[in-house]
Amino acid sequence: MRFRAIVFASIVSVGGVTGARAQDWYTGAPGSAQASRPSVAIDASLTGTSQDTMHGTLIGTIAPFSKLDESGLRVRLSGLLGSYSYVASTAGIGRVRGGQESGSFLIGYEWVTRNTTFALFGGGEISNNHVDKFDPQNKSIGTAGGFKVGADFYSNPTDYTMVSGVLSYSTAHMSYYGRFKVGMALAERIFVGPEVLFLGDNFYSQWRVGAHVTGVKLGALQFGISGGYVNDRVRGGGFYGILDARIGF
């Protein structure tokens, strides 16, 4: 997969044969009521798979004219850095190792209610994918720019449940990413439950299913962790793990 997937992890919303490449970002709880009301959130995510991929994503979301707990305009900047490998399907090439870098600048609007947030974004992205051997089957090699759209949401239907999701699509290499989680409260604002992910581009496609723990707090940082099974069109089955973190200020 495009293997976009330590870079940015543990700073703190997207693997496969080009390696979990999409943007593995974190969508966690907006946070319980706090004395401070942040207008900036930094999200980081680190993803690895048993298929020899490692990707880190860093995302900054800014509310320039309000607070993040209020509806309003949002500016989002993101960056991704990763490495991957796969065995080429073309005879004589063997194992291909590569890396990926991408960045995007998006503008959008977020609607905030008492129990739910929903945001839509649009803007530009540039992505670079490079390999150590030429593979004629890999159509995602090189640098490409394009238009990117995204949406994310988080909701607490009850005090004991959560639902969240992230979706994005970019015309740069026709890449897409989706992550959806549901959870039950394990403790106050800490949720555990299943998750599913879908990601790919014009070379690979992949799905994952696993379990997550979301909302663990350590001082100003909020963490999430998940893992499970991954299936890639090129590389077959394996396992994945994701570490997410968020801080607001």
N, C-alpha and C positions, 0 to 999 in steps of 0.2 A: 504494500500500500504505500501511500505517499508519505507515510511515516512522519506526520507532523506532530507531532505530539509533544548545574541542574540548574542550572541556569537560574531561572527565576523563582523556582519553588521556594516555599517558605517565606516569601514576601507577599503577599497577595496584593470570565463573565468573566480542546477539540477537538492509532497505529496501523499500520498495515504494510503493504508491500512497498510503498514508498515511505513507510513507517508511520503509524498513527499521526498523520501529519495535520490534519485540520487544526482548528484551534481548540485545544483542550482547555477550556476556561471553566472557572468555578462559578456556580450559581448557588449561593448559600442563603440562609435566612438574612433578611435585611438587618437583623440584630434586634435584641430586645431593647426596651426603652432605656436610654442612656442620658446622663446629665448633659453630655455634649451631643450636638446634632451635626454630624459630618456633612460636608459638601463635596468631599472627595473620597473615593473608595479605590483601593489598590488590591487587585486580585492576582494571585499567582497560582499556577498549576504545574505539577511535574507528573508526567506519564511515562511509564515503561511497560514493555511487554516481553514475554518469553521469546519473542521472534526477533530479538536483538534490535529494538528500537527504543529511543529515549528522546522525549520532547519536553521543553519547558515553555510556558506562556506567561506573559505579564500583561495585565490590562489595567488601565487607569480610566475611571469614569468620573467626570466632573459635572457638578450642577452649578453653572456659572452665575445664575441669578436667584438661586434658592438653596434649600437644603435637600439632601437626598431623601428625606422622609416627606417631601412635598412634591406634588406634580410639577413638572417643568422641563425646560430644555436640558439636554444632556450632550456632552462631548466625550467621546471615547477614543482612546489611543491604545493600540495593542501591538505586541511584538512576539514573535515565535522563533525559537531556535531548536534544531533537532538533528539527530543522526539516525541512520537506518541501514539495513542490508537485506538483500533477497537474492535468491537464485534465479537467474534469467531463464526464460523459457526457450530462448534461442540457443541452439546447440553451439558449443564451443566457447561461450561467454563465461559461464560459471557464476560464482558469487559476485554480486555488485554491491559496493558500499557507497553511500551518499550522505548528503546533508541538505538541510533546508533552512532558509531564513525568510521571514515575511513580516510585514508591518502594515497597519491600516490606520486610517483616520476617519472616524464616523461622527455624524451629528444626528441626534434623534430627540425623541420626547418620551418621557416616562410618566405614566398615570399611577398615582399612589392613593390607595384607600386604606381603611383601617387594617384590613387583613390581606391585601393583595397589591402587588406591583406588576406592571406590564409596560414594557418599553419596546420601541421600534427604532431602528437605526439604518442609516444609509451613508455611503461614502466611497472612498477609494482604497485599494489595496495593491501592494506590490509584493511579489513572491519570487524567490530564486531557489531552484532545485538543481543540485549538481551531483554527479556520480563519477566514480573512478574508472569506469569502463563504459563505452558506448553501448547502449541497448536499444535497438530499433523499435522494440515493443513499448518502451517507456515514453509516452507522449507528453509527460509533464516536465521534461528536462528543460532547463533554461530559465530566463527571467521573463516574467509576465506581469503586466499591470491590468487592473480591471475595476469594475464596480462591485461593491459588496453591500449586501443587505443582511440585517440580523434582527432577531427578536428574542427577548427573554422575559420570563415571568416567575413570580414566587407567590405562593398563597398558603395561608393557614385556614383551611375550611372550618376547622375547630381548633380548640386549644391544644389538642393532642395529635393533630395531623398536619402534614405539609405536602405540597405538590410544587415542583419546579421544573423549568425547562429552558433550553437554549437552542436556537436555530440560527444557522447562517448559510449564506450562499455567496460565492464570489465567481465572477467571470474569469478571473485569473486562474487558469488551468481547470476551470469548471469545478471548483472544489465546494464541498458541502459538509455540514456538521450538524448533528442533533444529539442532545442529551436530555433525558427525562428521568426525574426521580420522584418517588412518593415515599412517605415515611410516617411512622408512628413515634410518639414521644417516648424516649427511653428515660429521660430526665427533663428538667425544665429547659426548653429551647434546644434540646439535643434529640435528633431524630434518626431512626434507623429503618431501612427498608430496601426495596429493590431499585435498580436503575437499568436503563437500556440506552445504548448509543449507536448511532449510524453515522458513518463518515466515508468520504471518498473523493475522487477527482477523475480526470480523464484517463487515469491509468489504473487505479485500484478502487476497490469497494470493500467495506468492512462493517461488521456489526459486533456489538459487545453486549453481554448481559451479566449483571453482577449485583452486589449489595453495597450499601453505603452507610456511613455514619456521618451526619452533618450537624454542625453547630457547636462543636467542642470549643470552649473559650480558654485562652491562656493569656491573661492580662488583656491588652488591647487587640490581640490577634484572635481570629476565629478560624478553626480548622475543620476540614472534612477529609475523609479517607474512603476509598472504595476499591473494589477489585472483583474479578470474576473471569469469565470465559470470553475469548475473542476468536472470531472466525474471519479470515481474510481470503478474498477471491484468489490471490496469488499464492499466499503462504500457508493456507490451511488454518488449523486450529492452534490455540495456545492460551496463555493467561495474561491478564493485564492488571496494573495497579495504578491508582491516581491519588496524589496528595494535593489538596487544595488549601489555600490560606487567604485570609482577607483582613485588611485593616482599614479603618475609616478615620478621617481627620478633617 
